[in-house]
């Protein structure tokens, strides 16, 4: 049975269209580090006491690139921690400290720049991310590795600036430094 030119053209267009939409997942995401400054980059933590810090982040895609998908990621290499105490709060014994997994839990909230004061209430939540510390209070890992961006956050990124709030709780007192977070972005 022969296909008419009209039918074969229609089938080719359908297959071609499926390939184009299917190829989006084959195009790798581009990792873009977003540098943090001020109160977002150095956070003083007290064991067991939640801390929240907020700021505005400027983000531009100068080349006309429109973001269509992506992930939000904290990379362990962009984080550092300096403990103020040799043992976690309330233990008093080094042996007990080594038996406890010391962690820092970070939850990020992204909202429009105009909603800085209410970002933790109305923003898109990313996390919680669990930052694990070794027995010397050095960062060993962050999980999950990344979280998929919501459409609202993608729209904010395409707009150029947004507010970012970090809620953090630690089992150890000290200074937590975040030099950057990573946006893995694609079409």
C-alpha positions in Angstrom: 0.0 0.0 0.0 1.4 3.4 -1.0 1.0 6.4 1.2 -0.1 9.6 -0.4 2.2 12.6 -0.3 -0.3 14.4 1.9 -0.4 11.5 4.5 3.4 10.9 4.5 4.1 14.6 5.0 1.6 14.7 7.9 3.3 11.7 9.5 6.7 13.2 9.0 5.6 16.4 10.6 4.2 14.4 13.6 7.4 12.4 14.0 9.6 15.5 13.6 7.5 17.3 16.2 7.8 14.4 18.6 11.5 14.5 18.2 11.8 18.2 18.9 9.8 18.0 22.1 11.5 14.8 23.1 15.0 16.3 22.5 14.5 18.8 25.3 15.4 16.2 27.9 18.5 15.3 25.9 19.9 18.8 25.9 22.0 19.1 29.1 21.3 21.7 31.7 23.9 24.5 32.0 25.2 25.0 35.6 25.2 28.6 36.5 26.6 29.6 39.9 24.8 32.4 41.7 27.1 34.3 44.0 25.7 35.3 47.4 26.8 38.3 49.4 26.0 40.1 52.6 23.7 38.4 55.1 23.0 35.5 52.7 26.7 34.5 52.5 27.8 34.5 56.2 25.3 33.2 58.8 25.9 32.9 62.5 24.2 29.8 63.9 23.3 28.8 67.4 22.8 25.1 68.0 19.1 24.2 68.0 17.9 27.8 67.2 16.4 28.4 63.8 17.9 31.3 61.8 16.4 33.1 58.8 18.1 35.5 56.5 16.8 37.2 53.3 18.1 39.2 50.5 17.6 40.2 46.8 19.4 38.3 44.1 20.0 39.9 40.6 19.9 37.4 37.8 20.2 38.2 34.1 20.5 36.2 30.9 22.1 38.8 28.7 22.2 36.6 25.6 18.4 36.5 25.3 18.3 32.9 26.6 14.8 32.1 28.0 14.8 29.5 30.8 12.3 26.7 30.3 13.4 24.2 33.0 16.0 23.8 35.7 17.1 22.7 39.2 18.2 24.5 42.4 21.3 23.0 44.0 23.6 23.6 46.9 27.0 22.3 46.2 29.1 21.1 49.2 32.2 22.8 47.7 30.5 26.2 47.9 29.7 25.7 51.6 31.9 26.0 54.7 31.4 25.8 58.4 33.5 26.9 61.4 32.2 25.5 64.6 32.3 27.6 67.8 32.2 24.6 70.1 34.0 21.3 70.3 30.8 19.3 71.0 27.1 19.8 70.1 24.9 21.6 72.4 23.8 19.6 75.5 26.2 16.6 75.2 29.3 17.7 77.0 31.3 14.6 76.0 33.5 14.2 72.9 32.5 10.5 72.6 28.9 11.4 72.5 29.6 14.2 69.9 31.3 11.7 67.6 28.3 9.3 67.8 25.9 12.1 66.8 25.5 13.0 63.1 26.0 16.8 63.1 23.8 18.5 60.5 22.8 21.8 59.2 19.4 21.9 57.6 18.8 24.6 54.9 15.5 25.5 53.3 15.5 28.2 50.5 12.5 30.2 49.6 12.3 32.1 46.3 9.7 34.9 45.7 9.5 38.1 43.7 11.8 40.9 44.8 8.8 42.9 46.0 7.8 40.1 48.4 11.1 40.0 50.3 9.4 40.4 53.7 7.0 37.5 53.1 9.1 35.2 51.0 9.1 32.4 53.6 5.3 32.5 53.6 4.5 32.9 49.9 7.7 31.9 48.1 8.5 28.6 46.3 10.3 26.3 48.8 13.5 24.4 47.9 14.5 21.9 50.5 15.1 21.1 53.1 18.7 20.3 52.2 20.6 18.4 54.8 24.3 19.4 55.1 26.2 16.6 56.9 29.3 17.4 59.0 32.0 15.0 59.9 33.5 14.6 63.4 35.7 17.6 62.7 32.7 19.7 61.7 33.7 19.8 58.1 31.0 19.5 55.4 30.9 16.1 53.8 27.7 16.1 51.8 24.5 17.8 50.9 21.3 16.0 50.1 19.2 16.1 48.1 21.6 17.0 45.3 19.1 19.2 43.5 15.4 20.1 43.4 13.4 20.9 40.2 12.4 24.5 39.7 8.8 25.5 39.8 7.3 27.4 36.9 6.9 30.5 39.2 10.6 30.5 39.9 11.4 30.0 36.2 9.3 33.1 35.5 11.1 35.1 38.2 14.5 34.0 36.8 13.4 35.1 33.3 12.4 38.4 34.9 15.9 39.2 36.3 15.7 39.5 40.1 14.1 37.7 43.0 14.1 37.5 46.7 15.9 34.6 48.4 15.3 33.7 52.1 17.3 30.9 53.8 15.9 29.2 56.9 18.7 27.3 58.7 18.9 25.1 61.7 22.1 23.5 63.0 23.0 21.0 65.6 26.3 22.9 66.2 26.9 26.6 66.8 29.2 28.3 64.4 29.5 30.3 61.2 28.0 28.9 58.1 29.3 30.4 54.8 27.5 30.0 51.5 29.6 31.4 48.6 27.0 30.5 46.0 24.2 28.1 45.0 23.9 26.6 41.5 21.0 26.9 39.0 21.1 24.2 36.4 19.2 25.7 33.6 17.9 24.7 30.1 15.4 25.6 27.4 
